[in-house]
Amino acid sequence: MSKNFRLIVPCLVALCSLHLCAQPRVMGIDELFRLADVNSTSIQAYATGKEAAAEALKAAKAQRLPDISASLSGSYWGDGKLWNRDFGNATHIDMPHWGNNFALEAQQVIYAGGAVNSGIELARLDKQKAELDWEKNRQDVRFQLVGYYLDLYKLNNQAQVLEKNLALALQVIADMQARREQGTALQNDITRYEFQKENLKLQLAKVNDACKIVNHRLVTILHLPEETVVVPDTTLLATEVQTLSENDWQELATQTNIDLRQAATGIETSKQLVKRERSERLPKVSLFAAEHLDGPITIEVPVLDNNFNQWYVGVSVSYNFSSLFKNTRKLKQARLNVRRAQETHGLAQEQVENAVQASYTSLLTAFTELRTQEKNVQLANENYSVTSNRYRNELALLTDMLDAGNTKLSADLALVNARIDLVYHYYQMRYVTHTL
């Protein structure tokens, strides 16, 4: 007995500590977005991608700067030999044994057929792509959070409705037991309502477990303390949902949808790749300057043990004639990629238009469903009240009472779901237009 007691006490303490450590935190959607911007691992990863693309742009711009190099070397020279052309009559040549070489060279590209500018523009477009990827990921994370948040809201409200109906069932059971003592109710009637009570308890337990799962997902994404319990802001459903016309949503999507902006960036990238391929067919012009200090002087025989300094400046012009026949296919491929990018942009426009139309239709359906469910709740409450009074006066059967209770429960849950679905479809509309 003492061993069991020693095992039970720590378990009870642990359970109580877990309960006490839970930290309810009322949060609105705006706060979710703010925390995600700061703490989301996914958003941070794409933000790092933006920084890397910005550095790549700086590196591309640095290609406009001159190339400057310096070299310094020391060497040991062995003695030489001199032969005739038939390798006869060998002569030993004494050589200075220590050699040195210093070179300072600079080169500045004046004209490269637009290759440098194209490289900079491609880097700028890559930076723009990274920014759009970050923004798209940010929208994805926000919409995911909205989904979890509204699921949690829906589950919490379902739990409240179930608790109310459970309390109502307990009250009915108590009334039946009182009537049974008076001989006006049967034990079988009480048993059937006890069965409904147990079903309500089971549903409530499932809803509470689902709340824990969704809450854990929110806490994980936002990197909040594990014991945090997210409590949705109850004023959310009281906020009036103001929506635009379908044409206004379509116009907004053409301006703000990130998929369209990414497709447009793809067109610009393909055009720059065409320019870069064209630059291969153009001459390259550059200025250069150099200074050398070498020793010994080996162009004289015998070798002079002296240092020789020389400098020079000049202009270099080069042309790759092989590009005339090697780059033809690459240039054609680049032009086809431009056409493909334009077609992809057109496809993206169609997809966005369809998504906006579908989301707008769903939003209107959500408004209609909400009005219908509000009326259904009113009718279900009236029906339950009438049936309850009739049952108390022994003018209705227990089955009528059970049906009225189930109808009321279904109507209450459907109304909560309809209100939350309306908010969800509104945020879905904003997600499709990428204005979250």
C-alpha positions in Angstrom: 0.0 0.0 0.0 2.8 2.4 0.9 4.6 1.6 -2.4 1.5 2.4 -4.4 1.0 5.6 -2.5 4.6 6.7 -3.2 4.0 6.1 -7.0 0.6 7.9 -7.1 1.8 11.1 -5.3 4.5 12.0 -7.9 2.1 11.3 -10.8 -0.5 13.6 -9.2 2.1 16.3 -8.7 3.2 16.0 -12.3 -0.3 16.2 -13.6 -1.1 19.2 -11.4 2.1 21.0 -12.4 1.3 20.5 -16.1 -2.1 22.0 -15.5 -0.7 24.9 -13.6 2.1 25.6 -16.2 -0.4 26.0 -19.0 -0.3 29.7 -20.1 -3.5 30.8 -21.9 -2.8 33.7 -24.3 -5.5 35.6 -26.1 -4.3 36.3 -29.6 -5.7 38.0 -32.6 -4.9 37.3 -36.2 -2.7 40.4 -36.5 -0.6 39.2 -33.6 -0.2 35.8 -35.2 1.1 37.5 -38.3 3.5 39.6 -36.3 4.9 36.7 -34.4 5.3 34.7 -37.6 7.3 37.4 -39.3 9.7 37.3 -36.3 9.8 33.6 -35.4 8.8 31.5 -38.3 11.7 29.3 -39.5 10.3 29.1 -43.0 10.1 32.9 -43.3 13.5 33.3 -41.8 15.0 30.9 -44.4 13.5 32.9 -47.3 14.7 36.1 -45.7 18.3 34.6 -45.7 17.7 33.9 -49.4 16.9 37.6 -49.9 20.2 38.6 -48.2 22.2 36.1 -50.4 20.6 37.5 -53.6 21.4 41.1 -52.5 25.0 40.1 -52.0 25.0 38.4 -55.5 23.8 41.7 -57.0 26.7 43.6 -55.3 29.1 41.0 -56.7 27.7 41.4 -60.2 28.1 45.2 -60.0 31.7 44.7 -58.9 32.4 43.3 -62.4 32.4 46.9 -63.7 35.5 47.6 -61.6 39.0 47.0 -63.0 41.0 43.8 -62.6 44.2 44.5 -60.7 46.8 41.8 -59.9 50.3 41.7 -58.5 52.8 38.9 -58.3 56.2 38.5 -56.7 58.4 35.4 -57.0 61.9 34.4 -56.2 63.8 31.5 -57.9 67.1 29.7 -58.0 68.8 29.4 -61.4 71.2 26.6 -62.3 74.0 27.0 -64.8 73.2 26.6 -68.5 74.7 24.8 -71.5 74.9 25.9 -75.0 75.0 23.5 -78.0 75.2 23.8 -81.7 72.1 22.9 -83.7 73.3 19.3 -84.0 73.8 19.2 -80.2 77.6 19.2 -80.5 80.3 21.5 -79.1 78.7 21.9 -75.7 79.7 25.1 -73.8 79.1 25.7 -70.1 77.3 28.9 -69.4 77.6 30.5 -65.9 74.3 31.9 -64.7 73.4 34.2 -61.8 71.8 31.8 -59.4 69.2 34.1 -57.8 66.2 35.3 -59.8 63.3 37.6 -59.0 60.1 38.6 -60.7 57.6 41.3 -59.8 54.6 42.2 -61.9 51.7 44.7 -61.4 49.0 44.5 -64.0 45.6 46.2 -64.4 42.8 45.8 -66.9 39.5 47.6 -67.4 36.8 46.4 -69.6 35.4 49.2 -71.8 33.0 47.2 -73.9 31.8 43.6 -73.6 28.8 43.6 -75.9 26.5 44.2 -72.9 27.5 41.1 -71.1 28.4 42.9 -67.8 25.2 44.9 -67.8 23.2 41.8 -68.6 24.9 40.0 -65.7 24.0 42.9 -63.4 20.4 42.9 -64.6 20.1 39.1 -64.1 21.4 39.5 -60.6 18.8 42.2 -60.0 16.1 40.0 -61.3 17.3 37.1 -59.1 17.1 39.5 -56.1 13.6 40.4 -57.1 12.7 36.7 -57.4 14.1 36.1 -53.9 12.0 38.9 -52.6 8.9 37.5 -54.3 9.7 34.0 -53.0 9.9 35.5 -49.5 6.7 37.4 -49.9 4.9 34.3 -51.3 6.2 32.1 -48.4 5.0 34.8 -46.0 1.5 34.7 -47.5 1.5 30.9 -47.4 2.6 30.8 -43.7 0.0 33.5 -42.8 -2.8 31.6 -44.6 -1.7 28.4 -42.8 -1.9 30.2 -39.5 -5.3 31.6 -40.3 -6.5 28.0 -41.1 -5.2 26.6 -37.8 -6.4 29.7 -35.9 -10.0 29.4 -37.2 -9.9 25.6 -36.7 -9.0 26.2 -33.1 -11.8 28.8 -32.9 -14.3 26.4 -34.4 -13.2 23.6 -32.0 -13.4 25.9 -29.0 -16.9 26.9 -29.9 -17.9 23.4 -30.6 -16.7 22.5 -27.1 -18.8 25.3 -25.6 -21.9 24.2 -27.5 -21.3 20.6 -26.4 -20.8 21.7 -22.8 -24.1 23.7 -22.9 -26.0 20.7 -24.4 -24.4 18.4 -21.9 -25.6 20.6 -19.0 -29.0 20.6 -20.6 -29.0 16.8 -20.9 -28.1 16.6 -17.2 -30.9 18.9 -16.3 -33.4 16.8 -18.3 -32.1 13.6 -16.6 -32.6 15.2 -13.2 -36.2 16.2 -14.2 -36.8 12.7 -15.4 -35.5 11.2 -12.2 -37.9 13.5 -10.2 -40.8 12.4 -12.4 -39.8 8.7 -12.0 -40.0 9.1 -8.3 -43.5 10.4 -8.9 -44.3 7.5 -11.1 -44.7 9.6 -14.3 -41.5 8.5 -16.1 -39.9 5.2 -16.8 -36.3 4.1 -16.1 -35.9 3.3 -19.8 -36.5 7.0 -20.6 -33.7 8.0 -18.3 -31.4 5.3 -19.7 -31.9 6.6 -23.3 -31.0 10.2 -22.2 -28.0 8.8 -20.2 -26.9 7.3 -23.5 -27.1 10.7 -25.2 -25.2 12.2 -22.3 -22.3 9.8 -22.7 -22.2 10.5 -26.5 -21.9 14.2 -25.7 -19.0 13.5 -23.3 -17.3 11.5 -26.0 -17.7 14.2 -28.6 -16.4 16.8 -26.1 -13.3 14.7 -25.4 -12.6 14.3 -29.1 -13.0 18.1 -29.6 -10.6 18.8 -26.7 -8.0 16.5 -28.1 -8.3 18.1 -31.5 -7.8 21.5 -29.8 -4.5 20.2 -28.3 -3.3 19.1 -31.7 -4.1 22.4 -33.5 -2.7 24.5 -30.6 0.6 22.5 -30.7 0.9 23.3 -34.5 0.3 27.0 -33.8 2.8 27.1 -31.0 5.4 25.2 -33.1 5.2 27.6 -36.1 5.3 30.7 -33.9 8.1 29.2 -31.6 6.1 30.0 -28.5 6.7 28.2 -25.1 5.4 24.7 -25.3 2.9 25.3 -22.5 1.3 28.2 -24.3 -2.5 27.8 -24.9 -3.6 30.0 -27.7 -7.0 31.5 -27.1 -8.7 33.0 -30.1 -10.0 36.6 -29.8 -13.8 36.4 -29.4 -14.3 39.7 -31.1 -13.2 38.2 -34.5 -16.6 36.9 -35.4 -18.3 40.1 -34.3 -16.3 42.0 -36.9 -18.4 42.7 -40.0 -16.9 41.2 -43.1 -16.8 43.8 -45.9 -16.1 42.5 -49.3 -15.6 44.0 -52.8 -17.3 43.1 -56.0 -15.9 40.3 -58.1 -14.5 42.8 -60.7 -12.7 44.7 -57.9 -11.2 41.5 -56.6 -10.1 40.5 -60.1 -8.5 44.0 -60.6 -6.8 43.8 -57.2 -5.4 40.3 -58.0 -3.8 41.5 -61.3 -1.9 44.1 -59.3 -0.9 42.1 -56.2 -0.9 38.4 -57.0 2.6 37.2 -56.5 2.3 34.3 -59.0 1.7 36.9 -61.7 4.6 39.1 -60.6 6.9 36.0 -60.5 5.8 35.1 -64.1 6.5 38.7 -65.2 9.9 38.5 -63.6 10.5 35.3 -65.5 9.8 37.1 -68.8 12.3 39.8 -68.0 14.9 37.2 -67.0 14.5 35.3 -70.3 14.9 38.6 -72.2 18.1 39.3 -70.4 19.4 35.8 -71.2 18.8 36.6 -74.9 20.9 39.8 -74.5 23.7 37.8 -72.9 23.8 35.3 -75.7 23.9 38.2 -78.2 26.8 39.7 -76.4 28.9 36.6 -77.3 28.7 37.7 -81.0 30.1 41.1 -80.2 33.7 42.2 -79.8 35.4 42.9 -76.4 37.4 46.0 -75.8 39.5 46.7 -72.8 42.3 48.9 -71.5 45.4 47.4 -69.8 48.5 48.6 -68.1 51.4 46.7 -66.5 54.8 47.1 -64.9 57.4 44.4 -64.6 60.7 44.1 -62.7 62.7 41.0 -63.6 66.1 39.7 -63.0 68.5 38.4 -64.2 68.2 39.5 -67.9 68.2 36.2 -69.8 67.6 37.7 -73.3 71.3 38.5 -73.5 74.2 36.0 -73.8 76.0 35.9 -71.5 73.2 36.5 -69.0 73.3 39.8 -67.3 73.0 39.8 -63.6 70.8 42.9 -63.5 67.2 43.9 -62.8 65.2 45.0 -65.8 62.2 47.2 -65.3 59.5 47.8 -68.0 56.0 49.2 -68.2 53.4 49.5 -70.9 49.8 50.5 -71.5 47.5 49.6 -74.4 44.1 48.7 -75.8 42.9 45.2 -76.4 40.3 44.2 -78.9 39.2 40.6 -79.2 36.5 38.8 -81.2 35.4 35.2 -80.9 34.6 34.2 -84.5 33.4 30.7 -83.4 30.5 32.3 -81.7 29.0 33.0 -85.1 28.3 29.3 -85.5 28.4 28.0 -82.0 25.9 30.4 -80.4 23.2 30.2 -83.0 21.3 27.4 -81.3 21.8 28.9 -77.9 20.3 32.2 -79.1 17.4 30.4 -80.6 16.8 28.5 -77.4 16.9 31.8 -75.4 14.3 33.3 -77.7 12.1 30.3 -77.3 12.4 30.6 -73.5 11.1 34.1 -73.8 8.0 32.9 -75.6 7.6 30.1 -73.1 7.8 32.6 -70.2 5.2 34.8 -71.9 2.9 31.8 -72.3 3.5 30.8 -68.6 2.4 34.3 -67.6 -0.7 34.0 -69.7 -1.5 30.6 -68.0 -0.9 32.2 -64.6 -3.4 34.9 -65.4 -6.0 32.3 -66.3 -5.3 30.4 -63.0 -5.5 33.5 -60.9 -8.7 34.6 -62.6 -10.3 31.2 -61.9 -9.1 31.1 -58.3 -10.5 34.6 -57.7 -13.9 33.6 -59.2 -14.0 30.4 -57.2 -13.1 32.1 -54.0 -15.6 34.9 -54.5 -18.4 32.4 -55.2 -17.5 30.5 -52.1 -17.6 33.7 -50.1 -21.1 34.5 -51.4 -22.1 30.9 -50.5 -20.7 31.4 -47.0 -22.9 34.5 -46.6 -26.0 32.6 -47.7 -25.1 29.7 -45.4 -24.7 32.0 -42.4 -28.2 33.5 -43.0 -29.7 30.1 -43.4 -28.0 28.7 -40.2 -29.1 31.7 -38.2 -32.7 31.0 -39.2 -32.2 27.3 -38.4 -31.0 28.0 -34.9 -34.0 30.2 -34.3 -36.4 27.5 -35.4 -34.5 24.8 -33.5 -34.6 26.8 -30.3 -38.4 27.4 -30.7 -38.9 23.7 -31.5 -36.9 22.6 -28.5 -38.7 25.0 -26.2 -42.2 23.8 -27.4 -41.2 20.1 -27.2 -39.7 20.5 -23.8 -42.9 22.2 -22.4 -45.1 19.5 -24.1 -42.9 16.8 -22.6 -43.2 18.2 -19.1 -46.9 18.3 -19.6 -46.8 14.7 -20.8 -48.0 15.7 -24.3 -44.8 14.5 -26.1 -42.8 11.3 -26.2 -39.2 11.0 -25.1 -38.2 10.4 -28.7 -39.6 13.8 -29.6 -37.5 15.3 -26.9 -34.4 13.5 -28.1 -35.0 14.6 -31.7 -35.5 18.2 -30.6 -32.3 18.1 -28.6 -30.2 16.6 -31.4 -31.7 19.2 -33.9 -30.8 22.0 -31.5 -27.2 20.7 -31.1 -26.8 20.3 -34.8 -28.1 23.8 -35.5 -25.9 25.4 -32.9 -22.8 23.7 -34.2 -23.7 24.5 -37.8 -24.2 28.2 -36.9 -20.7 28.4 -35.3 -19.2 26.7 -38.3 -21.0 29.0 -40.7 -19.7 32.1 -38.9 -16.1 30.8 -38.9 -16.4 29.6 -42.5 -17.4 33.1 -43.6 -14.3 34.5 -41.9 -12.2 31.7 -43.5 -13.5 32.4 -47.0 -12.8 36.1 -46.6 -9.2 35.4 -45.6 -9.0 32.9 -48.5 -10.1 35.8 -50.8 -7.3 37.9 -49.5 -4.8 35.0 -49.8 -5.7 34.5 -53.5 -5.0 38.2 -54.1 -2.0 38.0 -51.8 -3.1 40.9 -49.6 -2.9 39.1 -46.2 
